Amino acid sequence: MKYSLMSLTMGNLLKVSKPSILQLNLCKMMGFAKEDPSIAEVIEFLNSKGIPMKNGDMSFEDLVKFASEAGYDAIDFMSYHFEIGGDEAKAILDKYNMKISGSCIIAPFINCVNDEQFDKLFAESCEVIDRLAKAGCKNLLLMPTMYTIDKGISEDQAYANMIKGIKACMEYAKKLGIVQNLETLESSSVPLGSDEHMARFFNDVPELKYAHDTGNLLVANMDPAEMYEKFKDRVATVHFKDFNYVDRRTPSQTPDGKFIATCDLGTGLVDFKKQLQLLKRDNYQGYILLEGAVRHFGDSKAEAIETLKYFKDLEAEVG
């Protein structure tokens, strides 16, 4: 199997010049109203609210070099971690014999209420897609939503907005040789969590591929193995992520009222040995993105190394 290191798992080690859409969304939920805040202002605010964050000093090249030396085959980037030009990125990747296995763009088309909002999101997405194409990336996960639907937007309109954004970005990415895919969302507040939701998207956008995330679909009480079997012919990439039930309120709640949260890989509800067996059975040739860690040392680099070893050992057991 080929394994890819997710930029998100390196957390606070990465150096960025501006806040991410996830950080800005957190700030908005907590009442931080300043327009266009700096990364320093966002980090200071979130720290004051008990959410520990910092801006690290690891550059794009530092991350690529680390992943290569740790034994990974590629890197998968959240788009907000991919700040350099595509040509520069390609040169660095080639230097370390690495690839970008894929990238995730979070573009909340779901809540667009007018053409101006849509056009802005689409233009921003296209700018990232251009840089990814120059860097040699062939796989794009476009998430057309955040975790909630804004007030005043019906579920039908929200779905139509997502479809419009997906189709527009797919048409653009296709011209650059990039395949676009979609994964379930770990939220019951948006119609993008179950097999029925995914089937609807695939029916309306036949060329759309499936990013099989083993964790997110647990929020909808979906079994990862069953989900894979339903959409295996569409799988473009695989994300290994784990969830477990918790005795506290979290943003993710199952249909039967249980709260669920991400956990160390291999300690939750996902049977990763079964997942590897299915992938080997089907001669899966894509990348497995390791989204999380097998244990927490308080050291993201040590966790990344240990996580890769864990899955290679597990793969050897599967045979």
GIPE-V471091 format. One line per field, one symbol per residue. ss: DSSP state (A for helix, B for strand, O for the rest). phi: phi as a letter, one per 40 degrees, with the letter a starting at -180 (. if undefined). psi: psi as a letter, one per 40 degrees, with the letter a starting at -180 (. if undefined). A space follows every 10 residues. Layout:
BEGIN
ss=???
phi=???
psi=???
END
This chain:
BEGIN
ss=OBBBBBAAAA AAABOOOOOO AAAAAAAAAO OOOOOOOOAA AAAAAAAAOO OOOOOOOBOA AAAAAAAAAA OOOBBBBBAA AOOOOAAAAA AAAAAOOOBB BBBBBBOOAA AOOOAAAAAA AAAAAAAAAA AAAAOOOOBB BBBOOOOOOO OOOOAAAAAA AAAAAAAAAA AAAAAOOOBB BBOOOOOOOO OOOOAAAAAA AAAAOOOOBB BBBOOAAAAA OOOAAAAAAA AAAABBBBBB OOBBBOOOOO OBBOOOOOBB BBOOOOOOOO OAAAAAAAAA AOOOOOBBBB OOOOOOOOOA AAAAAAAAAA AAAAAAAAO
phi=.bbbccdccc fccccbcacc cccccccccc gcbccfcccc cccccccccg bcaaccbccd cdcccccccc hccabbbcdc cbbccccccc ccccdbfbbc ciabbcbcdd bcbacccccc ccccccccdd cccccgcbbb cbbcaccacc dgbccccccc cccccccccc cccdcbgbcb bbbcbcaccb cabbcccccc ccccbdcccb ccccbdcccc gccdcccccc bccbcbabbc abbacbcacb cbbcdcgccb acaddgbbcc cccccccccc dcfcbccbcc bhbcabbgac cccccccccd ccccccccg
psi=ihihhhddee bedihieiii ddddddddde ehehhfiidd ddddddddee hhiihaehid ddddddddde eidiihhhde egeiiddddd dddddefiih diihhhggdd eheidddddd dddddddddd ddddeehehh hhheiaeihi iehidddddd dddddddddd dddddefhhh iiiiifheeh gfdidddddd ddddgdehih hgheddedde fhhddddddd fdeehdihhh iiiiiifihi ehhideeiii iiihheeaeh gddddddddd defheaihhh gaidiheehd dddddddddd dddddddd.
END
